[in-house]
Amino acid sequence: MPDLLTAFALVAVVLTVSALASGLVERAPLSFPILFLGLGFLLGGEGLGLLTLDPESAALESVATLTLALVLFLDAVRLREGEMRGAGVLPMLSLGPGTIIIISVVAVGSNLLLGTTLVESLLLGTILASTDPVVLRDVVRNKRIPRSVRSALSIEAGTNDVVVLPILLVLIAVANAEAGGAAGWLLFAGQVFVLGPAIGFAVGVGARG
Amino acid sequence: MLYAVLVSLTVALVRFAWVFPATYLPRWLSRSLRERDPSPPWQNVVVLSWAGMRGVISLAAALALPLTTQTGAPFPGRDLILFLTFCVILATLVAQGLTLPALIRALGLEDDGSAEREELQGRIEAAEAALARLEELIEEEWVREDTVERVRGMYGYRRSLFVARFDGNDQDGLEERSAAYRRLVRELLWAQRRALVRLRDDGEIGDEALHRIEHDLDLEESRLGV
């Protein structure tokens, strides 16, 4: 991890370059995530070598946690209740069975292929279950794709985290052996399923009023 | 590396394996659903299945796994999970993301114009709402009769133009009339701009006044697009 000033300078450079390239992104079959990926590769150890990051670094873990919180928050804010109701059964299916199928198939596959433990396999499946609203934004704007497909995709990407995240938190807690005994688990379940949603709901209502 | 490819393939294939039944099975089982919302063409479902790109959520979730457990031991499988997540994101983002436009072309999906139709429908309803409100306000003492006539003509014309576009039936040559009107107004806007620049160059008005008036003229011109 470079020092803070270098990190900010690199972020600034990346953002400036992407802003300048936005015209290109509009016309070419590119999306911003692909552009960022390319720039990251260019700056990283295999490219210009300006930046080396250790996936073990605690700073990266914090940045990732913050990013996750931000993305989930934005998803929730953008969700339109009316759009969900008009979209038929697909969102319900993608939320329930779709996500569960992905998690279990990937988990079973990784267990058989890689010999991962039960918790590791389920963690991998859960992490890979959610589609990305940011990447899909370009698809969702493409007018050649029928509108029903576009709205199904955006609803799916916007909501599947709801199913994925609690599973992820529970799995992390299991792997962590965080909660001890029945009381500990009860407390944990209360945090994830009652306290968390309640705080989110309160923030939403507060922001509205 | 082989495992990474296999996991990416699994992720992509499972999506096909559940999206197809999820689309067709409920409609096959329930007649009322089938009648209310008929099955989409298979091309739509292929696009829906292909567009399962993984990205920042997966990446952030993987990186947010704790480094160590409560006991201080390394978190089980963190490196492997991170590596596989990176690979799947790369594979879906690059392979599926970059090929999606080509897939859409290959499947022959076209813009069905539903977005434009919705927009036109909105414009028609808006023009009708304006006309209805105008009729309500006619009795007010502050509403002048000649203004009512002018405004009614304008909104009536807009409504007819949008209805003609919506129906794809322009018998009265409204588009042509509209194009001629736009051309005329553009000429007038340019005459105004030239006059303003001349005033500025002669020192009669300042830059600030020029920019404010130009801004208004620009807004007027951008409205002409409709």
Interface residues (C-beta under 8 A of the other chain):
Chain A: P29 L30 S31 P33 I34 L37 P55 E56 A58 L60 E61 V63 A64 T65 T67 L68 V71 L72 G88 V89 L90 L93 S94 P97 G98 I101 I102 V105 V106 G109 S110 L113 L114 T116 T117 V119 E120 L123 L124 T126 I127 L128 S130 T131 D132 P133 V134 V135 L136 V139 N142 K143 R144 I145 P146 R147 S148 V149 A152 L153 D161 V164 L165 L168 I172 A175 N176 A177 E178
Chain B: Y3 L6 V7 T10 V11 V14 R15 A17 W18 V19 A22 T23 P26 L33 D37 P40 N44 V47 L48 A51 G52 M53 R54 G55 V56 I57 S58 L59 A60 A61 A62 L63 A64 L65 P66 L67 T69 Q70 T71 F75 P76 G77 D79 L80 I81 L82 L84 T85 V88 L90 L93 V94 G97 L98 L100 P101 A102 I104 L109 E110 D111 D112 S114 A115
